[in-house]
Structures are given as structure tokens and as C-alpha cells.
Amino acid sequence: MSQDNLFQRRAISVPLRLDHSPPQIDPNLVENKITQEEYNQFWYELKAVTASLERKEQILRVINLLILIGLTIFLIITVWKQTLSGYFVFGILILYLVTYGVFSYFWDRMIANQKAQFVRKQNQSVWNNRNLEWSIDRGVHPLRYPRLTQLVLAVIPDVNLTFNDASGNKIVFLARFL
């Protein structure tokens, strides 16, 4: 391996959209250490890990929308009939939205943790032996330029470190960066 290519990262990076079919990849980017079929199998296994939670999330979002519509209608009726203070009902609406926001955040974290745990187990059992490593790159998500989470498969570089001991003998270490 030449010195120029030593620290160049070789990886496949695709948007992590599990609701779509697996994208086509170029195995040459990771030294042909994976086939399209293996990539597809990993994709579908990752999708299966979180499928039930994501289905429940869709159901909860519909229920949330119905509750939100009901609370809004209740707010309009109580303010119109002047049975309760508008501030009181508005406070209930805000409290509900904050509660749902916190719940959604923790639910999303739970799904992300399941994906990360699956990737970690796969790396340890299969992919690190082939000098490959999967990762989920969430990147920086500024509000102005949001970015999709990326699924990354990278080659783990092997670096030979050569040292000379006191008597001049060469000592070679194989360093693998995990």
C-alpha cells in the first residue's frame, strides 16, 4: 500500500432510509470485500431490528394527531362558550405538546440505540474479521441544512509499525484501527 493511500478513507456511505430498498453500491470503494447481496442482507436485517418499533411509532403519531385535533377543538369551544379560561386550556395544550415532544425524542433515541447495538454486534461477529466496519453517521444537523443519517461501511486500515530495538533488530507491529 502506498504512503498516499495509507490514510485515505475507503468507504461506502448511503442515506439510511430503511423505508426504501437497499441502494446499489460500488464494492470497489471497499476493495471488493463485500458483495451487493451481502449489503442487501445487512440492510434488511437492520430494517427488521427496528420494524416493530417504527410501526408502533406510526400508530402513535396518528393517535397524537387525533388527540391534538380534539384538544384544539376543545380549546375553541371552551373559549367560545367562555366556560373555562382560554389561558387554562391553552396551558393544557402546550403541556400536551411538550410531553409528546419529550416522548418522541426518547422514542427516537430508543430506535437509534437499537440500530447502533445491531451494528456493533455485526461488526464484532462478522465484519471486523474482514477489515470492514459499519457505522451510523448522524452528522451535524443544523436547522438550516438538515442532513439524512448515513449508513457507512468503511475499510479498517492495517498499518505496519516498524521499530528498531537497542540491538538494531527490527520489531514489526500490525496495528488495526477499530
Helices and strands as residue ranges (DSSP letters): H 3-6, E 11-15, G 27-30, H 36-81, H 86-122, I 123-127, G 128-130, E 132-137, E 150-155, E 158-164, E 170-176
